[in-house]
Amino acid sequence: MKKNNILLIFILASFNGYSMTQSDFIKLYKSSHPSFKYQELESEIKQLNFEYYKGVEDWDLKILTKYQDIDNTGFIDASTEELEINTLELSASRKFVDSGVDINLANTITDKTLDSSDRGNVKTSLDISLPLMKNKFGLNDRLDIDLAKIEIEKHLLDKFEKNEKSIAIALKTFIDLAFYEEQLKINQERFNLAKSEHELSTKKYKASVIDKADMLLQDVTLQNSKKQLIKSEQELAIIKEEIALLINIKSSLVSSTNFDLYKIANIDLSNIKSYLVINSRELNSINLEKKLNERKISSYENKTLPNLDLDIGITSEGQKDNISNANSNQKTSWNVGLTYSLPIGQTQEKSELLIARKMIKKSELKYDELLIDLMTLGRKYSQQVDSLKEIINIEKKQILIANERSREQRENYNNGNGEMEFVISAQDSVQTARLNLAESVTQYQKLLIDIKALLDQLI
């Protein structure tokens, strides 16, 4: 998998100007992170469980062979003194879960030797049992199959929810990468400006245009900006290492991000309750949890009913001096009957029924609690979005003001009406304002990820 990711990065990077998009990052993360493979294995196990329970409808084939040697010598009531019996019985049985019917098809061949004379018997029978009360229409036979089917549906929702939470955490790291790139860019520009100002101050000092104090101020500013630049480079290198681990590649292959950190999206959370009730995977998973217990209840209630089965049998049997003649001398008979039984007590069935009903109540309370939590989270996110938008607008204005102030201070200084200290302070204010905006939009982008995860719109 690591080789595949490296190949993908190499192919993408072969295009001029390539930088990693959010979509590229998600693809690489999903293809390499073990949590996604784990969830896929869980899905396969759930499907295998479903196939396992479907096996209740498999045919059951049996072969019975038996030899008997009976010596009745000395028994007064015995009709023969010696008796040898060879028996071969072939049978096939199957359960049909959609109807609850059990069928058994059997063919029995018996060869008897009675005092040196042979007797052949061939018997074919078909027995059918149809439940009329307990397990009517195979309700109880299908229980495990139906539960396994619901479990597959529930696991699919749970799998997407776990994957989405994992992606949300990873995407925030990707946003951090975009921020540290922007921070490095801002600090690099500040360093370049400080370096240019320092060179200019040095020339002016040598030309005796400015005093030494102004030159030393620029020297301090250059060193401070260099320190900030080194720190930014280190932070970017660290986040690239984290990204490399997430997508299973070398950190040297982590390219720059193609992500607009300053893009402000509009998100409407006004109808969040109705949206969550319909679309929330977590809420729908609880509904399936409830559905599981409702299906159990239908069977548990049925199990408290008496057994009433309709039994039908058809038999074709022939007997002659040998098996071949017996097979051609068949006579048919049939029978029909009802079997009724009434369990007394039914302690287990009643306990299962009560537990399932309480589990449904528990699911309903769990649903209500989660809905409140999700709505509370949605309102919190909505307030945070509004606040951050205001802050971002203020910080954009602060950048404009800081730039204007910086120009004014430089102009005043050049005209001999200002101090170098004020020029440097104004230039630092521009840098600070830009960094503050970068931090605020980074918080905003991370908040958008949380909102999309809440609305199940991230994947």
C-alpha positions in Angstrom: 0.0 0.0 0.0 2.9 2.4 0.7 4.3 1.7 -2.7 0.9 2.5 -4.3 0.7 5.8 -2.4 4.2 6.8 -3.4 3.4 5.9 -7.1 0.3 8.1 -6.9 2.2 11.0 -5.4 4.9 10.6 -8.1 2.3 10.6 -10.9 0.5 13.7 -9.5 3.7 15.5 -8.8 4.9 14.9 -12.4 2.4 17.6 -13.5 3.9 21.1 -13.3 2.6 23.1 -10.4 1.0 20.2 -8.7 0.0 20.7 -5.0 -2.1 18.3 -2.9 -5.8 19.0 -2.8 -8.2 18.1 0.0 -9.6 15.4 -2.2 -6.2 13.9 -2.9 -5.4 13.8 0.8 -8.6 12.0 1.6 -8.0 9.4 -1.1 -4.4 8.8 0.1 -5.6 8.6 3.8 -8.4 6.2 3.1 -6.2 3.9 1.0 -3.5 3.6 3.7 -4.9 4.0 7.2 -5.6 0.7 9.0 -9.0 1.9 10.5 -10.6 1.7 7.0 -9.3 -1.8 6.4 -10.5 -2.8 9.8 -14.0 -1.5 9.0 -14.0 -3.4 5.7 -13.1 -6.6 7.5 -16.0 -6.0 9.9 -18.3 -5.7 6.9 -17.1 -8.9 5.5 -17.7 -10.7 8.9 -21.2 -9.3 9.1 -21.9 -10.6 5.6 -20.5 -14.0 6.5 -22.7 -14.1 9.6 -25.7 -13.5 7.3 -24.6 -16.3 5.0 -24.1 -18.6 8.0 -27.7 -18.1 9.3 -29.1 -18.7 5.8 -27.6 -22.2 6.0 -30.6 -23.2 8.1 -32.3 -23.9 4.7 -29.6 -26.3 3.5 -30.5 -29.8 2.7 -29.5 -32.5 5.2 -28.7 -35.8 3.5 -28.4 -39.0 5.5 -27.4 -42.6 4.7 -28.2 -45.4 7.2 -26.9 -48.9 6.7 -27.6 -51.7 9.2 -27.2 -55.4 9.5 -29.0 -57.6 12.0 -28.5 -61.3 12.8 -31.2 -62.6 15.1 -31.2 -66.1 16.6 -34.6 -67.0 18.0 -33.7 -70.6 18.8 -35.4 -71.7 22.0 -38.0 -68.8 22.1 -41.5 -70.3 22.3 -43.2 -67.3 20.5 -40.7 -66.9 17.8 -42.0 -67.5 14.3 -38.6 -68.2 12.9 -35.5 -69.6 14.4 -33.0 -67.4 12.4 -33.4 -64.0 10.9 -30.9 -61.8 9.0 -31.9 -58.2 8.1 -30.0 -55.9 5.8 -31.2 -52.3 5.7 -30.3 -49.3 3.6 -32.0 -46.0 4.2 -31.5 -42.8 2.2 -33.1 -39.6 3.4 -33.1 -35.9 2.7 -34.7 -33.2 4.9 -34.9 -29.5 4.6 -36.5 -26.5 6.4 -38.2 -23.7 4.4 -37.9 -20.6 6.5 -40.4 -18.5 4.5 -43.2 -20.9 5.4 -41.9 -22.8 8.4 -42.4 -26.1 6.6 -40.2 -29.1 7.4 -40.0 -31.9 4.8 -38.4 -35.3 5.0 -38.0 -37.6 2.0 -36.9 -41.1 2.7 -36.3 -44.3 0.8 -35.7 -47.5 2.8 -34.7 -50.9 1.3 -34.8 -53.9 3.5 -33.6 -57.4 2.7 -34.7 -60.2 5.1 -33.6 -63.8 5.2 -36.1 -65.9 7.1 -35.0 -69.5 7.6 -33.2 -69.6 4.2 -36.1 -67.8 2.4 -35.8 -64.2 1.2 -38.1 -61.2 1.7 -37.6 -57.8 0.0 -39.2 -54.5 1.2 -38.9 -51.1 -0.5 -40.5 -48.1 1.1 -40.6 -44.5 0.0 -42.1 -41.8 2.2 -42.6 -38.0 2.2 -43.4 -36.3 5.5 -44.4 -32.6 5.7 -45.0 -30.6 8.9 -46.6 -27.2 8.7 -46.7 -24.9 11.8 -50.1 -23.2 12.3 -49.5 -21.2 15.5 -46.0 -21.1 16.9 -43.5 -20.4 14.1 -46.3 -19.8 11.6 -44.9 -18.7 8.2 -41.4 -19.5 9.6 -41.4 -16.4 11.8 -39.0 -18.0 14.4 -36.9 -19.9 11.8 -36.2 -16.6 10.1 -35.2 -14.7 13.3 -31.4 -15.1 13.0 -31.5 -14.3 9.3 -33.6 -11.2 9.7 -31.4 -10.0 12.6 -28.2 -10.5 10.6 -29.7 -8.5 7.7 -30.5 -5.6 10.0 -27.0 -5.9 11.6 -25.5 -5.4 8.1 -27.6 -2.2 7.6 -26.6 -0.9 11.0 -22.9 -1.7 10.6 -22.9 0.1 7.2 -24.1 3.3 9.0 -21.7 2.8 11.9 -18.8 2.1 9.5 -19.4 5.4 7.6 -19.8 7.3 10.9 -16.5 5.9 12.3 -14.7 6.6 8.9 -16.1 10.1 8.8 -14.8 10.9 12.4 -11.4 9.5 11.4 -11.3 11.6 8.2 -12.4 14.7 10.2 -9.4 14.4 12.5 -7.1 13.8 9.6 -8.5 16.8 7.6 -7.8 19.1 10.6 -4.2 18.1 10.3 -4.4 18.9 6.6 -5.8 22.3 7.5 -2.9 22.8 9.9 -0.5 22.1 7.0 -2.2 24.8 5.0 -1.9 27.2 8.0 1.8 26.5 8.6 2.5 27.1 4.9 0.7 30.4 5.1 2.5 31.3 8.4 5.8 30.5 6.8 4.9 32.7 3.8 4.0 35.6 6.0 7.1 35.3 8.2 9.3 34.9 5.1 7.9 38.1 3.7 8.5 39.8 7.0 12.1 38.5 7.1 12.7 39.7 3.5 11.4 43.1 4.5 13.5 43.2 7.6 16.6 42.1 5.6 15.9 44.8 3.0 15.4 47.5 5.7 18.6 46.3 7.5 20.7 46.6 4.3 19.2 50.0 3.6 19.9 51.2 7.2 23.5 49.9 7.1 24.1 51.9 3.9 22.5 55.0 5.4 24.6 54.7 8.6 27.8 54.4 6.7 26.8 57.4 4.8 26.0 59.2 8.1 22.4 59.7 7.1 21.0 58.0 10.2 22.4 57.4 13.6 23.7 54.1 15.0 20.6 53.5 17.2 18.3 53.3 14.2 20.7 50.8 12.5 20.8 48.7 15.7 17.0 48.7 15.8 16.9 47.2 12.3 19.5 44.7 13.4 17.3 43.5 16.3 14.3 43.4 14.0 16.2 41.2 11.5 17.2 38.8 14.2 13.7 38.6 15.6 12.2 38.0 12.1 14.8 35.3 11.4 14.0 33.6 14.6 10.3 33.6 13.7 11.1 32.2 10.3 13.1 29.3 11.7 10.3 28.5 14.1 7.8 28.5 11.2 10.0 26.2 9.2 10.3 23.8 12.1 6.5 23.8 12.7 5.9 23.1 9.0 8.4 20.3 9.0 6.7 18.7 12.0 3.2 18.9 10.5 4.6 17.3 7.2 5.9 14.4 9.3 2.4 14.0 10.7 0.8 14.1 7.3 3.3 11.6 6.0 2.4 9.2 8.8 -1.3 9.6 8.0 -1.0 8.8 4.3 1.9 6.4 4.7 4.6 8.1 2.6 7.9 9.8 3.2 7.7 13.3 4.5 9.9 14.5 1.6 7.0 13.5 -0.7 4.5 15.7 1.1 3.8 18.5 -1.3 2.3 21.9 -0.6 -1.5 22.2 -0.2 -3.9 23.4 -2.9 -6.4 24.8 -0.4 -8.0 28.2 -0.1 -7.6 28.9 3.6 -9.5 32.2 3.3 -12.6 30.9 1.5 -15.7 31.6 3.6 -18.6 29.2 3.0 -22.2 29.8 3.9 -23.8 27.1 6.1 -27.4 27.2 7.3 -28.1 25.4 10.5 -31.5 26.9 11.1 -33.5 23.6 10.4 -31.0 21.3 12.0 -33.5 19.2 13.9 -35.6 18.1 10.9 -32.4 17.6 8.9 -30.8 15.4 11.6 -34.0 13.3 12.1 -33.9 12.4 8.4 -30.2 12.2 7.7 -28.2 11.6 10.8 -26.4 8.2 10.6 -26.0 8.0 14.4 -29.8 8.5 14.9 -30.7 6.1 12.1 -28.3 3.5 13.6 -30.3 3.8 16.9 -33.5 3.3 14.9 -32.0 0.1 13.5 -31.1 -0.9 17.0 -34.8 -0.5 17.9 -35.8 -2.4 14.7 -33.6 -5.3 15.9 -35.5 -5.6 19.2 -38.9 -5.1 17.4 -38.0 -8.1 15.2 -37.1 -10.1 18.3 -40.4 -9.2 20.0 -42.4 -10.5 17.1 -40.7 -13.9 17.5 -40.7 -13.9 21.3 -44.4 -13.2 21.4 -45.0 -16.0 18.9 -42.9 -18.4 21.0 -45.4 -18.0 23.8 -48.1 -19.6 21.6 -48.9 -23.3 21.7 -47.5 -25.7 19.1 -50.0 -26.6 16.5 -48.6 -28.5 13.5 -50.3 -29.9 10.5 -48.6 -33.2 9.6 -49.0 -34.8 6.2 -47.4 -38.1 5.1 -47.4 -40.0 1.9 -46.0 -43.5 1.7 -45.4 -46.0 -1.1 -44.4 -49.5 0.1 -43.9 -52.9 -1.5 -42.9 -56.3 -0.3 -42.0 -59.5 -2.3 -39.6 -62.4 -2.3 -36.8 -60.1 -3.4 -36.1 -56.4 -3.6 -36.6 -56.1 -7.4 -40.1 -57.6 -7.2 -40.9 -55.5 -4.1 -40.0 -52.3 -6.0 -42.6 -53.2 -8.7 -45.3 -54.1 -6.2 -45.9 -50.8 -4.6 -49.0 -49.7 -2.6 -49.7 -46.1 -1.6 -51.0 -44.8 1.6 -51.3 -41.4 3.2 -52.0 -39.8 6.5 -52.9 -36.4 7.9 -53.0 -35.2 11.5 -52.6 -32.4 14.0 -50.0 -32.2 16.7 -50.8 -29.9 19.6 -48.6 -29.1 22.6 -48.7 -26.4 25.3 -45.6 -25.5 27.2 -46.3 -24.6 30.9 -44.6 -21.6 32.5 -42.6 -20.3 29.5 -40.2 -18.5 31.9 -37.5 -18.0 29.3 -39.8 -16.8 26.5 -41.4 -14.3 28.8 -38.1 -13.0 30.1 -36.8 -12.6 26.6 -39.9 -10.6 25.7 -39.6 -8.3 28.7 -35.9 -7.7 28.0 -36.5 -6.8 24.3 -39.3 -4.4 25.3 -37.0 -2.7 27.8 -34.2 -2.5 25.2 -36.7 -0.7 22.8 -37.4 1.8 25.6 -33.7 2.2 26.1 -33.1 2.8 22.4 -35.9 5.5 22.4 -34.3 7.3 25.3 -30.8 7.0 23.7 -32.3 8.5 20.5 -33.8 11.5 22.4 -30.6 12.1 24.3 -28.4 12.0 21.2 -30.8 14.3 19.3 -30.5 16.8 22.1 -26.7 16.5 22.1 -26.5 16.9 18.3 -28.8 19.9 18.3 -26.9 21.5 21.1 -23.7 21.0 19.2 -25.3 22.4 16.1 -26.4 25.6 17.9 -22.9 25.9 19.4 -21.3 25.6 16.0 -23.7 28.2 14.5 -22.8 30.7 17.2 -19.1 30.0 16.7 -19.4 30.5 12.9 -21.2 33.8 13.3 -18.5 35.0 15.8 -15.6 33.9 13.7 -17.1 35.6 10.6 -17.2 38.9 12.5 -13.7 38.4 13.8 -12.4 37.6 10.3 -14.1 40.8 8.9 -12.5 42.8 11.7 -9.1 41.3 11.1 -9.3 42.1 7.4 -9.9 45.7 8.3 -7.1 45.6 10.8 -4.7 44.5 8.0 -5.8 47.4 5.8 -5.3 49.8 8.8 -1.9 48.3 9.6 -0.7 48.6 6.0 -1.8 52.2 5.9 -0.1 53.0 9.2 3.1 51.3 8.0 3.1 53.5 4.9 2.5 56.6 6.9 5.2 55.8 9.5 7.7 55.1 6.7 6.8 58.3 4.9 7.1 60.3 8.2 10.5 58.8 8.9 11.8 59.4 5.4 10.7 63.1 5.8 12.5 63.3 9.1 9.3 63.6 11.1 9.2 60.1 12.7 11.2 57.5 14.6 12.6 54.2 13.3 11.0 52.5 16.3 7.5 53.6 15.0 8.3 52.3 11.5 9.3 48.9 12.8 6.3 48.7 15.2 4.0 49.5 12.2 5.6 46.8 10.1 5.3 44.3 12.9 1.7 45.2 13.2 1.1 44.2 9.6 2.7 40.8 10.2 0.7 40.3 13.4 -2.6 41.2 11.7 -2.0 38.8 8.9 -1.0 36.0 11.3 -4.1 36.7 13.4 -6.3 36.4 10.2 -4.6 33.2 9.2 -5.3 31.7 12.6 -8.9 32.8 12.6 -9.6 31.4 9.1 -7.9 28.2 10.2 -10.3 27.9 13.1 -13.1 28.6 10.7 -12.1 25.8 8.3 -11.8 23.3 11.2 -15.2 24.4 12.4 -16.6 23.7 8.9 -15.2 20.2 9.1 -16.9 19.7 12.5 -20.2 21.0 11.0 -20.0 18.8 7.9 -19.2 15.8 10.1 -22.2 16.7 12.3 -24.4 16.8 9.2 -22.8 13.6 7.7 -21.7 15.6 4.7 -17.9 15.0 5.0 -18.0 11.6 3.1 
